[in-house]
Amino acid sequence: MDQMNVSEEQKVKFDFSPVTLPGYVREFQPLLFKDGETFFAVLGPDLQKGITGTGNSPEAALLDWNKNIKERLRKADENDSVTQFVMDSIHTHKKDIW
């Protein structure tokens, strides 16, 4: 799966290790960046095809992303390469990250 990339200036450094973060966020550590006043979290090639979240803070964007990954998995489509990547990763590592 291709991962979106942005300029280093846009990237937001974030500690993904706290156990208080949702499991999907800790496991997949989506790209976190800021554009203008909005924070974005994305896993995938771009904002349209990837699993995304937005918010007015890094935490808000990650919580939105976590909600969206769950929704995307519920509607799993075999033609959706990002969802397939997530499902394959979960099954390969046999992790319970809900």
C-alpha atoms as a printed R data frame, in Angstrom:
   type eleno elety resid chain resno       x       y      z
1  ATOM     1    CA   MET     A     1   0.000   0.000  0.000
2  ATOM     2    CA   ASP     A     2   1.296   3.445 -0.884
3  ATOM     3    CA   GLN     A     3   1.380   5.995  1.920
4  ATOM     4    CA   MET     A     4   0.716   9.679  1.323
5  ATOM     5    CA   ASN     A     5   3.599  11.989  2.040
6  ATOM     6    CA   VAL     A     6   3.698  15.696  2.765
7  ATOM     7    CA   SER     A     7   6.482  18.201  3.295
8  ATOM     8    CA   GLU     A     8   8.432  17.931  6.533
9  ATOM     9    CA   GLU     A     9   7.130  21.359  7.546
10 ATOM    10    CA   GLN     A    10   3.551  20.059  7.505
11 ATOM    11    CA   LYS     A    11   4.232  16.852  9.454
12 ATOM    12    CA   VAL     A    12   3.251  16.823 13.106
13 ATOM    13    CA   LYS     A    13   5.433  14.860 15.499
14 ATOM    14    CA   PHE     A    14   3.288  12.765 17.795
15 ATOM    15    CA   ASP     A    15   3.896  10.141 20.468
16 ATOM    16    CA   PHE     A    16   1.786   7.131 19.509
17 ATOM    17    CA   SER     A    17   2.815   5.034 22.527
18 ATOM    18    CA   PRO     A    18   0.340   6.041 25.272
19 ATOM    19    CA   VAL     A    19  -2.063   3.196 26.011
20 ATOM    20    CA   THR     A    20  -4.870   5.741 26.291
21 ATOM    21    CA   LEU     A    21  -4.828   6.137 22.503
22 ATOM    22    CA   PRO     A    22  -7.222   3.927 20.531
23 ATOM    23    CA   GLY     A    23  -5.701   0.629 19.430
24 ATOM    24    CA   TYR     A    24  -6.008   1.341 15.713
25 ATOM    25    CA   VAL     A    25  -4.204   4.654 16.147
26 ATOM    26    CA   ARG     A    26  -1.355   3.035 18.108
27 ATOM    27    CA   GLU     A    27  -1.048   0.156 15.654
28 ATOM    28    CA   PHE     A    28  -1.220   1.977 12.318
29 ATOM    29    CA   GLN     A    29   0.174   5.394 13.307
30 ATOM    30    CA   PRO     A    30  -1.383   7.326 10.427
31 ATOM    31    CA   LEU     A    31   0.465  10.235  8.884
32 ATOM    32    CA   LEU     A    32  -0.374  13.303 10.952
33 ATOM    33    CA   PHE     A    33  -0.006  16.731  9.389
34 ATOM    34    CA   LYS     A    34  -1.335  20.259  9.521
35 ATOM    35    CA   ASP     A    35  -2.623  22.298  6.603
36 ATOM    36    CA   GLY     A    36  -3.669  25.804  7.581
37 ATOM    37    CA   GLU     A    37  -5.551  25.485 10.859
38 ATOM    38    CA   THR     A    38  -6.703  21.898 10.254
39 ATOM    39    CA   PHE     A    39  -4.952  18.730 11.380
40 ATOM    40    CA   PHE     A    40  -5.208  15.625  9.203
41 ATOM    41    CA   ALA     A    41  -4.535  11.964  9.883
42 ATOM    42    CA   VAL     A    42  -4.305   9.655  6.876
43 ATOM    43    CA   LEU     A    43  -3.398   6.065  6.129
44 ATOM    44    CA   GLY     A    44  -3.206   5.468  2.408
45 ATOM    45    CA   PRO     A    45  -2.101   7.105 -0.822
46 ATOM    46    CA   ASP     A    46  -4.095  10.331 -0.523
47 ATOM    47    CA   LEU     A    47  -6.979  12.014  1.292
48 ATOM    48    CA   GLN     A    48  -9.578  10.627 -1.120
49 ATOM    49    CA   LYS     A    49  -8.572   6.939 -1.187
50 ATOM    50    CA   GLY     A    50  -7.003   6.712  2.247
51 ATOM    51    CA   ILE     A    51  -8.589   6.428  5.653
52 ATOM    52    CA   THR     A    52  -8.651   9.991  6.934
53 ATOM    53    CA   GLY     A    53  -9.544  12.030  9.952
54 ATOM    54    CA   THR     A    54  -9.602  15.763 10.553
55 ATOM    55    CA   GLY     A    55  -9.765  18.007 13.572
56 ATOM    56    CA   ASN     A    56  -8.675  21.224 15.214
57 ATOM    57    CA   SER     A    57  -5.931  19.389 17.149
58 ATOM    58    CA   PRO     A    58  -3.782  16.305 16.529
59 ATOM    59    CA   GLU     A    59  -5.836  14.338 19.060
60 ATOM    60    CA   ALA     A    60  -9.139  15.346 17.444
61 ATOM    61    CA   ALA     A    61  -7.865  14.313 13.996
62 ATOM    62    CA   LEU     A    62  -6.720  10.944 15.347
63 ATOM    63    CA   LEU     A    63 -10.025  10.300 17.117
64 ATOM    64    CA   ASP     A    64 -11.880  11.129 13.897
65 ATOM    65    CA   TRP     A    65  -9.504   8.823 12.001
66 ATOM    66    CA   ASN     A    66 -10.179   6.041 14.518
67 ATOM    67    CA   LYS     A    67 -13.941   6.438 13.995
68 ATOM    68    CA   ASN     A    68 -13.449   6.367 10.231
69 ATOM    69    CA   ILE     A    69 -11.242   3.267 10.187
70 ATOM    70    CA   LYS     A    70 -13.917   1.351 12.105
71 ATOM    71    CA   GLU     A    71 -16.568   2.497  9.633
72 ATOM    72    CA   ARG     A    72 -14.374   1.582  6.679
73 ATOM    73    CA   LEU     A    73 -13.771  -1.906  8.107
74 ATOM    74    CA   ARG     A    74 -17.502  -2.414  8.645
75 ATOM    75    CA   LYS     A    75 -18.071  -1.637  4.961
76 ATOM    76    CA   ALA     A    76 -15.036  -3.625  3.803
77 ATOM    77    CA   ASP     A    77 -14.765  -3.773  0.028
78 ATOM    78    CA   GLU     A    78 -12.372  -6.250 -1.555
79 ATOM    79    CA   ASN     A    79 -11.430  -3.588 -4.117
80 ATOM    80    CA   ASP     A    80 -10.370  -1.142 -1.386
81 ATOM    81    CA   SER     A    81  -6.607  -1.647 -1.099
82 ATOM    82    CA   VAL     A    82  -6.272   0.417  2.090
83 ATOM    83    CA   THR     A    83  -8.933  -1.558  3.938
84 ATOM    84    CA   GLN     A    84  -7.398  -4.804  2.657
85 ATOM    85    CA   PHE     A    85  -4.004  -3.665  3.970
86 ATOM    86    CA   VAL     A    86  -5.510  -3.003  7.416
87 ATOM    87    CA   MET     A    87  -7.351  -6.331  7.491
88 ATOM    88    CA   ASP     A    88  -4.269  -8.243  6.310
89 ATOM    89    CA   SER     A    89  -2.123  -6.516  8.947
90 ATOM    90    CA   ILE     A    90  -4.571  -7.400 11.703
91 ATOM    91    CA   HIS     A    91  -4.782 -11.039 10.606
92 ATOM    92    CA   THR     A    92  -1.028 -11.398 10.017
93 ATOM    93    CA   HIS     A    93  -0.129 -10.090 13.449
94 ATOM    94    CA   LYS     A    94  -3.136 -11.744 15.090
95 ATOM    95    CA   LYS     A    95  -3.659  -8.646 17.182
96 ATOM    96    CA   ASP     A    96  -6.835  -7.637 18.907
97 ATOM    97    CA   ILE     A    97  -6.643  -3.867 18.521
98 ATOM    98    CA   TRP     A    98 -10.289  -2.948 18.885
